Amino acid sequence: MLLSLDKFDSVFGLKLGYLLFGATEQLSRALQGKDTTLQETITAANLAKVHYTRLRTETEFKKFYESFVSLSMGKSGEPVLPRYRRAPSRLDDGTPPHRFACPQDY
């Protein structure tokens, strides 16, 4: 477990999951509140919607990615693309698989 946490992609996935599910957790707490009104639930749902809409832009992802890479440079090393693997022949339809240009595109 400790070795997998030293890899860039594992830590990146955890950090991205925290960013994505943080808004959902706040929405869940607002919906399950004992004294929550309808207006508060609508407001919480709209805030989550705005949060996810903002995160879906290329600039926000680039900002998140660059901040994470600069933060993790000393800890988990340089991000690298996973090793290229061919699909099994029973699943191969003859077209070449997509190859990403850099780890950020992946």
N, C-alpha and C positions, 0 to 999 in steps of 0.2 A: 504494500500500500504506500509505503514511504517513497519507494522508487517511482511509482506512478505520479506522485505529487511533485516530483522533481522535473517532470516533463512539461514543456510549454503548453501543449494542447490540453492537458488535463486541468491545469490551473486556469487556463483561459476559459475552458468550458464551465468551470465552477464560478468564475467571476461573471461571466455572461449570464449564467443561470440566475445568479443572485440579482443582477441588474433587471432581468426580465420578470422574475417571480416576486421581486420586492413590491412592485405595484399591485400585483394580484393578491399578495398577502394583506396589504393595507385595505384593499377592497373587501376581502373576505372578513376582516375584522370589523369593518364598518357595517357590512350586511348582517353579521351575527350579533351585533350589539343589542343589549336588552332594551334600551330606550331609543333605538334608532327610528327616525321618522322617514317617511317616503322621500321627502326633499333631500335629506342627508344621503340616502342611498343613491338617488339620481345624481347628486353632486359627486359622490365618490366614484360612481361608474363613469361619469364624464371625465373626471380627472385621470382615471386609468386609461381611458380612450385617448385622451390628449397625450399622455405619457408615451403610449405605444406608437401613436402617430408620429411623435417627435423622434422616437428612436429608429424609425424605419428609414430615415434619410441617410444618404451616403456620407454626408458631412459628420453626422453624429457617430456613425460607426467608425469612420476614420479617426475621429477624435478619441473615441473609446479605445480603439486598437493601438493608436500611437501612445496614449498614456499608459496602457497596459504593458506595451513592449518596453517603454523606458523604465517602468517600475520593476519589471521582471528581469532586466538584463543581467544583473548580478546573481540572481537566484536560480532561474531555470534555463538560462542560456538563450541563444539565438533561435527564433522560430524557423523551422524547416518544413518543407513539404513532406508528406508521408511517401514511403517507397512506392514506386509505380508497380502495380500488379495487374496482370492480364486477367480478364474474366474467363471463367471456365468455358470450354468449347461448347458445352450444352446450352450456355446462356449467351454466347457470342453471336451477334447477328451480322457480323462482317464490317460494321462501321467502327472506325477508330474511337476509343473513349476520349472524353474531354480531359485535357491536361491543363491544370492551372499554371499561370505564369509565375506567381509568387505566393508566399504564405498568406498574405492579406486577402488575395482573391479567393483562396481556399476557404 
